Amino acid sequence: MTAASVQHLFDDVSERLLEQDGTVEQGRMMNAVGLKTRGKFFAMVVKGELVVKLPRERVDALVASGKGRRFDPGHGRLMKEWATLRPANRRACDAFISEARDFVEAPAARRARRAARSPRRSAPRRPC
């Protein structure tokens, strides 16, 4: 997969996400145009490779399988929750980007579920 091909795959997936999901937007991060949701970046292309934010355990598994590497933003310190990948096709690119979006959205979704479960009190309880 060439650098231009990865960029093309990313652009195709990005275009679809930007049209379908109002919470996804483009922004600049580390001199790259990337995708973010609710202010958190989750995917970009750097030096012709897809870079996505994933749980540390998932990045470890991708590295162990040889499918990816930890992302090095250029200062020699590898990022624990960012993986560098070369997706084989649009479907793989879409899957990695969707997984990354789900990961960065997860904390907000957990907070929303927790708030929905806990009963709201109109006034603080007073001791009898």
N, C-alpha and C positions, 0 to 999 in steps of 0.2 A: 504494500500500500504506500503510495507516494504522499508527500506532504500536502500537495495540492488536493489529492483525493480525500484525505482526512478532513481538510478544511471544507471541501465540498460536501461531505457527509454531515459535518457539523452544521454548516449553513442550512442544509435541507431540514434537518431535525429542528434547528433553532427557529426557522421560519414557521414551521408547523406549531411549535410550542407557543411562540409569540402570538399567533393568530387564535389559538384555542384556549389559552390560559391567561387570564387577565393579571394574574399575580407574577407572571414571568416577564422579566425585562432584560434589556442588554445594558452592559456597563463595561468600564475598563478596569482591569485588574492586572498588575504586573505587565503592563504594556501590551496586553491582549484584550480583545473584545470577548467578553464572556457572558454567561447567562446567570441571572440571580433571581431569587424569589424572596419577598419580604426583606430585602436588603442584604441577603446572604448569597454569595456566589457559590455555584455548584458545578459549573463546567466551562471550559475554554479550550482553545487550541494554542499550544505553545511549541514553536519550532516544528510544526507539522505533526504534532502528536496531540491526541485528545487527553485532557487533564480533567479529572473529576474528583469531587469530594465524596468520600465514602467512609463507612465505619473502619476504624483501625484494623479490626479483625478481617474485614473483607479485603482491605489493601494487602495485609499480610498473606492472605490466601492467593490473591492475584500474583503477588511477587513469587511466592513459593511454587506456583504452577507455571511460572515463566510467561504468563500472559500480560504482565505489567511490571512497572517499576515504581518505586516511590518517587514523587515529584521533587526535583531539586530546583528551586527558584533562582539559583545562580550564586548563592553565597556559600554553598557547600553543606548546608544543613538540610537534610531530607525531611520532607513533610510527612507526618505519620498518617494523616487522614486524606491525603491527596495521592491519586494514582495516575501515572502516565501510561497511556494505552495506544494501540494501533488497531482500531476495530476493522474487521475484515469486510464489513458491508454496512449498509444503512440500518438494517435490523439490529445488528450488534451495537452500532453507535447509539441508536435510539434507546436500546436497553440500558446501556451504561449511563446515559444522560438522565433517563427516567429514574434509575436507581439512585443517582446522585441527588436529584431534585427531591425524591421521597425522603432521603436521609436528612437533608437540611430542613425540610418541613416538619420532620418528626417531632422535634421539641415543642413547636407551637401546637401541633395536633394533640400531643399528650397534655399540654396545659389546658387546652380547650375541653378535652374529655374530662379531665380532673375537675374543672370548674363546673361542668354540667352535672357531674355526679354529686358534688358537695352542695348541701342545702344552703341557701342564702338566708342570712338572718337580717331582719329589718332593724333590729336594735340589739345592742350587746346585752347579754344576760347579766342579771344582777343577783348576787347571792341573797338568799332568803333570810 
